[in-house]
């Protein structure tokens, strides 16, 4: 079952959000949707993957990332 996981990511520019998009894009069809809000520095990922795995993937960007929770 897919849920939307929300993460706080220290993004300061378009390059930062592109890096997040790129690493999540490598997961292919494991990800249903990605919504990046650069101003709020949040990333919402719709996926059936566990939050811990998604967190590790986003951390590959080198950005400080924390898991916020499931977004309704």
Biopython code that builds the backbone (N, CA, C, O; Angstrom):
import numpy as np
from Bio.PDB.StructureBuilder import StructureBuilder

atoms = [
    (1, "UNK", "N", (0.829, -1.187, 0.000)),
    (1, "UNK", "CA", (0.000, 0.000, 0.000)),
    (1, "UNK", "C", (0.874, 1.253, 0.000)),
    (1, "UNK", "O", (1.824, 1.357, 0.777)),
    (2, "UNK", "N", (0.553, 2.177, -0.856)),
    (2, "UNK", "CA", (1.338, 3.407, -0.964)),
    (2, "UNK", "C", (0.852, 4.460, 0.022)),
    (2, "UNK", "O", (-0.348, 4.643, 0.227)),
    (3, "UNK", "N", (1.807, 5.140, 0.618)),
    (3, "UNK", "CA", (1.500, 6.280, 1.480)),
    (3, "UNK", "C", (2.430, 7.419, 1.094)),
    (3, "UNK", "O", (3.427, 7.206, 0.403)),
    (4, "UNK", "N", (2.107, 8.620, 1.536)),
    (4, "UNK", "CA", (2.954, 9.775, 1.259)),
    (4, "UNK", "C", (3.795, 10.056, 2.495)),
    (4, "UNK", "O", (3.275, 10.397, 3.557)),
    (5, "UNK", "N", (5.103, 9.908, 2.335)),
    (5, "UNK", "CA", (6.054, 10.183, 3.417)),
    (5, "UNK", "C", (6.598, 11.584, 3.216)),
    (5, "UNK", "O", (6.939, 11.972, 2.099)),
    (6, "UNK", "N", (6.677, 12.340, 4.299)),
    (6, "UNK", "CA", (7.200, 13.696, 4.196)),
    (6, "UNK", "C", (8.551, 13.790, 4.890)),
    (6, "UNK", "O", (8.744, 13.280, 5.994)),
    (7, "UNK", "N", (9.478, 14.455, 4.214)),
    (7, "UNK", "CA", (10.834, 14.629, 4.722)),
    (7, "UNK", "C", (11.189, 16.102, 4.727)),
    (7, "UNK", "O", (10.746, 16.860, 3.863)),
    (8, "UNK", "N", (11.987, 16.505, 5.700)),
    (8, "UNK", "CA", (12.532, 17.859, 5.756)),
    (8, "UNK", "C", (13.960, 17.738, 5.212)),
    (8, "UNK", "O", (14.765, 16.970, 5.738)),
    (9, "UNK", "N", (14.264, 18.493, 4.167)),
    (9, "UNK", "CA", (15.568, 18.396, 3.521)),
    (9, "UNK", "C", (16.175, 19.794, 3.426)),
    (9, "UNK", "O", (15.510, 20.731, 2.983)),
    (10, "UNK", "N", (17.422, 19.936, 3.837)),
    (10, "UNK", "CA", (18.095, 21.243, 3.791)),
    (10, "UNK", "C", (18.454, 21.600, 2.349)),
    (10, "UNK", "O", (19.596, 21.436, 1.917)),
    (11, "UNK", "N", (17.458, 22.090, 1.620)),
    (11, "UNK", "CA", (17.657, 22.501, 0.228)),
    (11, "UNK", "C", (17.660, 24.024, 0.174)),
    (11, "UNK", "O", (16.819, 24.675, 0.792)),
    (12, "UNK", "N", (18.606, 24.585, -0.564)),
    (12, "UNK", "CA", (18.688, 26.047, -0.650)),
    (12, "UNK", "C", (18.522, 26.572, -2.073)),
    (12, "UNK", "O", (18.383, 27.777, -2.282)),
    (13, "UNK", "N", (18.537, 25.664, -3.053)),
    (13, "UNK", "CA", (18.453, 26.135, -4.438)),
    (13, "UNK", "C", (17.860, 25.051, -5.335)),
    (13, "UNK", "O", (17.600, 23.929, -4.900)),
    (14, "UNK", "N", (17.659, 25.416, -6.582)),
    (14, "UNK", "CA", (17.137, 24.467, -7.553)),
    (14, "UNK", "C", (18.043, 23.266, -7.761)),
    (14, "UNK", "O", (17.573, 22.164, -8.044)),
    (15, "UNK", "N", (19.339, 23.484, -7.620)),
    (15, "UNK", "CA", (20.287, 22.371, -7.765)),
    (15, "UNK", "C", (20.081, 21.328, -6.680)),
    (15, "UNK", "O", (20.198, 20.126, -6.921)),
    (16, "UNK", "N", (19.769, 21.812, -5.473)),
    (16, "UNK", "CA", (19.520, 20.901, -4.348)),
    (16, "UNK", "C", (18.283, 20.047, -4.625)),
    (16, "UNK", "O", (18.300, 18.831, -4.438)),
    (17, "UNK", "N", (17.202, 20.709, -5.078)),
    (17, "UNK", "CA", (15.977, 19.956, -5.333)),
    (17, "UNK", "C", (16.164, 19.010, -6.523)),
    (17, "UNK", "O", (15.575, 17.929, -6.554)),
    (18, "UNK", "N", (16.974, 19.409, -7.491)),
    (18, "UNK", "CA", (17.268, 18.532, -8.631)),
    (18, "UNK", "C", (18.015, 17.287, -8.177)),
    (18, "UNK", "O", (17.773, 16.195, -8.692)),
    (19, "UNK", "N", (18.922, 17.441, -7.218)),
    (19, "UNK", "CA", (19.678, 16.301, -6.694)),
    (19, "UNK", "C", (18.736, 15.314, -6.009)),
    (19, "UNK", "O", (18.878, 14.101, -6.167)),
    (20, "UNK", "N", (17.784, 15.832, -5.254)),
    (20, "UNK", "CA", (16.800, 14.977, -4.581)),
    (20, "UNK", "C", (15.958, 14.246, -5.623)),
    (20, "UNK", "O", (15.725, 13.042, -5.515)),
    (21, "UNK", "N", (15.508, 14.983, -6.626)),
    (21, "UNK", "CA", (14.692, 14.398, -7.704)),
    (21, "UNK", "C", (15.473, 13.293, -8.417)),
    (21, "UNK", "O", (14.919, 12.248, -8.759)),
    (22, "UNK", "N", (16.763, 13.539, -8.635)),
    (22, "UNK", "CA", (17.602, 12.586, -9.363)),
    (22, "UNK", "C", (17.769, 11.274, -8.590)),
    (22, "UNK", "O", (17.613, 10.201, -9.173)),
    (23, "UNK", "N", (18.083, 11.335, -7.288)),
    (23, "UNK", "CA", (18.301, 10.095, -6.529)),
    (23, "UNK", "C", (16.995, 9.312, -6.379)),
    (23, "UNK", "O", (16.998, 8.082, -6.414)),
    (24, "UNK", "N", (15.866, 10.037, -6.210)),
    (24, "UNK", "CA", (14.582, 9.342, -6.107)),
    (24, "UNK", "C", (14.170, 8.766, -7.452)),
    (24, "UNK", "O", (13.528, 7.718, -7.513)),
    (25, "UNK", "N", (14.538, 9.449, -8.526)),
    (25, "UNK", "CA", (14.229, 8.965, -9.869)),
    (25, "UNK", "C", (14.880, 7.635, -10.187)),
    (25, "UNK", "O", (14.364, 6.869, -11.001)),
    (26, "UNK", "N", (16.010, 7.354, -9.553)),
    (26, "UNK", "CA", (16.718, 6.089, -9.775)),
    (26, "UNK", "C", (15.938, 4.895, -9.234)),
    (26, "UNK", "O", (16.224, 3.751, -9.588)),
    (27, "UNK", "N", (14.946, 5.161, -8.372)),
    (27, "UNK", "CA", (14.145, 4.070, -7.806)),
    (27, "UNK", "C", (13.053, 3.612, -8.778)),
    (27, "UNK", "O", (12.377, 2.612, -8.539)),
    (28, "UNK", "N", (12.894, 4.349, -9.862)),
    (28, "UNK", "CA", (11.952, 3.948, -10.914)),
    (28, "UNK", "C", (10.518, 3.825, -10.443)),
    (28, "UNK", "O", (9.965, 4.746, -9.842)),
    (29, "UNK", "N", (9.916, 2.664, -10.725)),
    (29, "UNK", "CA", (8.496, 2.498, -10.422)),
    (29, "UNK", "C", (8.201, 2.213, -8.954)),
    (29, "UNK", "O", (7.049, 1.979, -8.590)),
    (30, "UNK", "N", (9.227, 2.229, -8.108)),
    (30, "UNK", "CA", (8.996, 2.098, -6.661)),
    (30, "UNK", "C", (8.428, 3.402, -6.096)),
    (30, "UNK", "O", (7.866, 3.430, -5.002)),
    (31, "UNK", "N", (8.588, 4.475, -6.864)),
    (31, "UNK", "CA", (8.097, 5.795, -6.468)),
    (31, "UNK", "C", (6.921, 6.162, -7.361)),
    (31, "UNK", "O", (7.027, 6.114, -8.587)),
    (32, "UNK", "N", (5.801, 6.528, -6.747)),
    (32, "UNK", "CA", (4.631, 6.922, -7.530)),
    (32, "UNK", "C", (4.607, 8.418, -7.803)),
    (32, "UNK", "O", (4.197, 8.851, -8.880)),
    (33, "UNK", "N", (5.048, 9.211, -6.824)),
    (33, "UNK", "CA", (4.993, 10.653, -6.984)),
    (33, "UNK", "C", (5.986, 11.321, -6.042)),
    (33, "UNK", "O", (6.223, 10.841, -4.933)),
    (34, "UNK", "N", (6.561, 12.427, -6.488)),
    (34, "UNK", "CA", (7.469, 13.229, -5.654)),
    (34, "UNK", "C", (7.027, 14.675, -5.752)),
    (34, "UNK", "O", (6.846, 15.205, -6.848)),
    (35, "UNK", "N", (6.854, 15.311, -4.605)),
    (35, "UNK", "CA", (6.468, 16.714, -4.574)),
    (35, "UNK", "C", (7.492, 17.465, -3.727)),
    (35, "UNK", "O", (7.575, 17.261, -2.516)),
    (36, "UNK", "N", (8.269, 18.331, -4.369)),
    (36, "UNK", "CA", (9.320, 19.078, -3.671)),
    (36, "UNK", "C", (8.883, 20.524, -3.493)),
    (36, "UNK", "O", (8.541, 21.206, -4.459)),
    (37, "UNK", "N", (8.899, 20.982, -2.247)),
    (37, "UNK", "CA", (8.584, 22.373, -1.926)),
    (37, "UNK", "C", (9.875, 23.021, -1.434)),
    (37, "UNK", "O", (10.257, 22.878, -0.273)),
    (38, "UNK", "N", (10.534, 23.730, -2.337)),
    (38, "UNK", "CA", (11.832, 24.319, -2.023)),
    (38, "UNK", "C", (11.728, 25.375, -0.922)),
    (38, "UNK", "O", (12.598, 25.451, -0.054)),
    (39, "UNK", "N", (10.676, 26.185, -0.952)),
    (39, "UNK", "CA", (10.509, 27.229, 0.062)),
    (39, "UNK", "C", (10.343, 26.642, 1.461)),
    (39, "UNK", "O", (10.935, 27.131, 2.424)),
    (40, "UNK", "N", (9.535, 25.592, 1.564)),
    (40, "UNK", "CA", (9.293, 24.959, 2.868)),
    (40, "UNK", "C", (10.365, 23.920, 3.196)),
    (40, "UNK", "O", (10.421, 23.398, 4.310)),
    (41, "UNK", "N", (11.223, 23.627, 2.199)),
    (41, "UNK", "CA", (12.277, 22.618, 2.336)),
    (41, "UNK", "C", (11.719, 21.253, 2.709)),
    (41, "UNK", "O", (12.262, 20.552, 3.562)),
    (42, "UNK", "N", (10.618, 20.890, 2.048)),
    (42, "UNK", "CA", (10.024, 19.582, 2.281)),
    (42, "UNK", "C", (9.962, 18.781, 0.990)),
    (42, "UNK", "O", (9.867, 19.327, -0.109)),
    (43, "UNK", "N", (10.017, 17.475, 1.162)),
    (43, "UNK", "CA", (9.888, 16.546, 0.044)),
    (43, "UNK", "C", (8.836, 15.523, 0.445)),
    (43, "UNK", "O", (8.979, 14.843, 1.461)),
    (44, "UNK", "N", (7.778, 15.416, -0.354)),
    (44, "UNK", "CA", (6.733, 14.418, -0.120)),
    (44, "UNK", "C", (6.883, 13.331, -1.176)),
    (44, "UNK", "O", (6.888, 13.610, -2.375)),
    (45, "UNK", "N", (7.006, 12.091, -0.716)),
    (45, "UNK", "CA", (7.226, 10.968, -1.622)),
    (45, "UNK", "C", (6.111, 9.947, -1.453)),
    (45, "UNK", "O", (5.910, 9.417, -0.360)),
    (46, "UNK", "N", (5.381, 9.670, -2.541)),
    (46, "UNK", "CA", (4.347, 8.636, -2.498)),
    (46, "UNK", "C", (4.967, 7.337, -2.966)),
    (46, "UNK", "O", (5.413, 7.208, -4.107)),
    (47, "UNK", "N", (4.984, 6.366, -2.042)),
    (47, "UNK", "CA", (5.649, 5.107, -2.341)),
    (47, "UNK", "C", (5.182, 4.041, -1.359)),
    (47, "UNK", "O", (4.648, 4.351, -0.294)),
    (48, "UNK", "N", (5.389, 2.788, -1.730)),
    (48, "UNK", "CA", (5.102, 1.699, -0.798)),
    (48, "UNK", "C", (6.384, 1.282, -0.073)),
    (48, "UNK", "O", (6.370, 0.365, 0.749)),
    (49, "UNK", "N", (7.485, 1.957, -0.381)),
    (49, "UNK", "CA", (8.766, 1.669, 0.288)),
    (49, "UNK", "C", (8.726, 2.166, 1.733)),
    (49, "UNK", "O", (8.032, 3.136, 2.037)),
    (50, "UNK", "N", (9.475, 1.499, 2.632)),
    (50, "UNK", "CA", (9.540, 1.978, 4.017)),
    (50, "UNK", "C", (10.210, 3.352, 4.093)),
    (50, "UNK", "O", (11.104, 3.658, 3.304)),
    (51, "UNK", "N", (9.775, 4.168, 5.040)),
    (51, "UNK", "CA", (10.326, 5.514, 5.211)),
    (51, "UNK", "C", (11.837, 5.483, 5.430)),
    (51, "UNK", "O", (12.551, 6.364, 4.951)),
    (52, "UNK", "N", (12.331, 4.465, 6.157)),
    (52, "UNK", "CA", (13.770, 4.379, 6.451)),
    (52, "UNK", "C", (14.584, 4.258, 5.171)),
    (52, "UNK", "O", (15.646, 4.868, 5.045)),
    (53, "UNK", "N", (14.085, 3.470, 4.217)),
    (53, "UNK", "CA", (14.802, 3.290, 2.953)),
    (53, "UNK", "C", (14.790, 4.575, 2.141)),
    (53, "UNK", "O", (15.802, 4.957, 1.554)),
    (54, "UNK", "N", (13.642, 5.240, 2.112)),
    (54, "UNK", "CA", (13.552, 6.508, 1.382)),
    (54, "UNK", "C", (14.483, 7.545, 1.998)),
    (54, "UNK", "O", (15.133, 8.310, 1.285)),
    (55, "UNK", "N", (14.541, 7.566, 3.329)),
    (55, "UNK", "CA", (15.418, 8.505, 4.034)),
    (55, "UNK", "C", (16.879, 8.285, 3.627)),
    (55, "UNK", "O", (17.607, 9.244, 3.370)),
    (56, "UNK", "N", (17.298, 7.031, 3.571)),
    (56, "UNK", "CA", (18.682, 6.717, 3.188)),
    (56, "UNK", "C", (18.966, 7.152, 1.753)),
    (56, "UNK", "O", (20.057, 7.634, 1.450)),
    (57, "UNK", "N", (17.984, 6.981, 0.873)),
    (57, "UNK", "CA", (18.160, 7.383, -0.527)),
    (57, "UNK", "C", (18.331, 8.900, -0.619)),
    (57, "UNK", "O", (19.234, 9.386, -1.299)),
    (58, "UNK", "N", (17.462, 9.644, 0.066)),
    (58, "UNK", "CA", (17.546, 11.113, 0.010)),
    (58, "UNK", "C", (18.857, 11.597, 0.633)),
    (58, "UNK", "O", (19.433, 12.582, 0.171)),
    (59, "UNK", "N", (19.329, 10.921, 1.668)),
    (59, "UNK", "CA", (20.588, 11.313, 2.328)),
    (59, "UNK", "C", (21.787, 11.177, 1.390)),
    (59, "UNK", "O", (22.830, 11.786, 1.629)),
    (60, "UNK", "N", (21.650, 10.385, 0.327)),
    (60, "UNK", "CA", (22.744, 10.229, -0.641)),
    (60, "UNK", "C", (23.076, 11.547, -1.336)),
    (60, "UNK", "O", (24.139, 11.677, -1.943)),
    (61, "UNK", "N", (22.169, 12.527, -1.252)),
    (61, "UNK", "CA", (22.430, 13.842, -1.839)),
    (61, "UNK", "C", (23.433, 14.625, -1.004)),
    (61, "UNK", "O", (23.980, 15.628, -1.464)),
    (62, "UNK", "N", (23.678, 14.168, 0.226)),
    (62, "UNK", "CA", (24.580, 14.895, 1.115)),
    (62, "UNK", "C", (23.867, 15.973, 1.915)),
    (62, "UNK", "O", (24.486, 16.680, 2.711)),
    (63, "UNK", "N", (22.560, 16.095, 1.700)),
    (63, "UNK", "CA", (21.769, 17.104, 2.415)),
    (63, "UNK", "C", (21.291, 16.536, 3.750)),
    (63, "UNK", "O", (20.991, 15.347, 3.854)),
    (64, "UNK", "N", (21.224, 17.390, 4.767)),
    (64, "UNK", "CA", (20.669, 16.979, 6.046)),
    (64, "UNK", "C", (19.186, 16.697, 5.845)),
    (64, "UNK", "O", (18.433, 17.563, 5.398)),
    (65, "UNK", "N", (18.776, 15.483, 6.179)),
    (65, "UNK", "CA", (17.401, 15.051, 5.930)),
    (65, "UNK", "C", (16.814, 14.423, 7.179)),
    (65, "UNK", "O", (17.461, 13.617, 7.846)),
    (66, "UNK", "N", (15.580, 14.801, 7.489)),
    (66, "UNK", "CA", (14.877, 14.174, 8.609)),
    (66, "UNK", "C", (13.504, 13.743, 8.145)),
    (66, "UNK", "O", (12.901, 14.355, 7.263)),
    (67, "UNK", "N", (13.022, 12.673, 8.759)),
    (67, "UNK", "CA", (11.688, 12.159, 8.426)),
    (67, "UNK", "C", (10.663, 12.879, 9.274)),
    (67, "UNK", "O", (10.771, 12.912, 10.500)),
    (68, "UNK", "N", (9.657, 13.461, 8.615)),
    (68, "UNK", "CA", (8.607, 14.192, 9.324)),
    (68, "UNK", "C", (7.485, 13.255, 9.719)),
    (68, "UNK", "O", (7.039, 13.262, 10.866)),
    (69, "UNK", "N", (7.025, 12.446, 8.772)),
    (69, "UNK", "CA", (5.943, 11.506, 9.051)),
    (69, "UNK", "C", (5.091, 11.269, 7.822)),
    (69, "UNK", "O", (5.401, 11.726, 6.722)),
    (70, "UNK", "N", (4.013, 10.544, 8.041)),
    (70, "UNK", "CA", (3.092, 10.251, 6.946)),
    (70, "UNK", "C", (2.154, 11.433, 6.776)),
    (70, "UNK", "O", (1.552, 11.915, 7.735)),
    (71, "UNK", "N", (2.045, 11.886, 5.548)),
    (71, "UNK", "CA", (1.205, 13.034, 5.232)),
    (71, "UNK", "C", (-0.172, 12.555, 4.785)),
    (71, "UNK", "O", (-0.276, 11.650, 3.957)),
    (72, "UNK", "N", (-1.204, 13.144, 5.317)),
    (72, "UNK", "CA", (-2.567, 12.745, 4.949)),
    (72, "UNK", "C", (-3.089, 13.571, 3.796)),
    (72, "UNK", "O", (-4.220, 13.371, 3.354)),
]
sb = StructureBuilder()
sb.init_structure("model")
sb.init_model(0)
sb.init_chain("A")
sb.init_seg("    ")
for serial, (resi, resn, name, xyz) in enumerate(atoms, 1):
    if name == "N":
        sb.init_residue(resn, " ", resi, " ")
    sb.init_atom(name, np.array(xyz, "f"), 0.0, 1.0, " ", f" {name:<3s}", serial, name[0])
structure = sb.get_structure()
